[in-house]
Amino acid sequence: MKGATHFSKIWISSIVLLTIASDQLVKVLTRLEIVPQSYNSVIKDYFIVTNVENTGAMFGFGQDFPPLVKRIFFQAIPLLVLGILLYRILTKSSLKPLSLTAFALVIGGGLGNLIDRIVYGSVTDSFQLRFAFLRTGIFNLADVAVTIGIVLLLYEMIKSKTLSL
């Protein structure tokens, strides 16, 4: 197997590292500057900044799991999956640039949240969007990167009707 080009490897690594770095920077600033559980309106009531520690997964799922189960499902398995995914995109030469970017965003976002889980035992979430009666859950930049990556992958799959890894 030939593997990704040198440029592709640099591109993937850059996106992963920039995603992790920006996510961790925002989380550090959030922990230092934002009072936990506070409500800070940035743009009227449409964009809220807060500081919430999530010990579970998305929307608090698994928050009450025993510590060992949490370590397995929220640290060990994600680390293994993200490691395999990173290895595959670095060694596969047939992926399109959009797919590489999408996978790199998913990996970077996943690693950003995984760092929090390993170091702090929880993930720092800081943002919420509100539009009339609709409101998002509280999220962070890693979540945004993963979401954008998944949307790009779905777009690529629909456009090409196939995506293999």
Buried (B, 14 or more C-beta within 10 A) or exposed (E): EEEBEEEBBEBBBEBBEBBBEBBBEBBEEBBEEBEEEEEEEEEEEEEBBBBBBBBBBEEEEBEEBEEEEBBEBBBEEBBEEBEEBBEBBBEBEEBEEBBBBBBBBBBBBBBBBBBBBEEEBBBBBBBBBBEEEEEEBBBBBBBBBBBBBBEBBEEBEEEEEEBEE
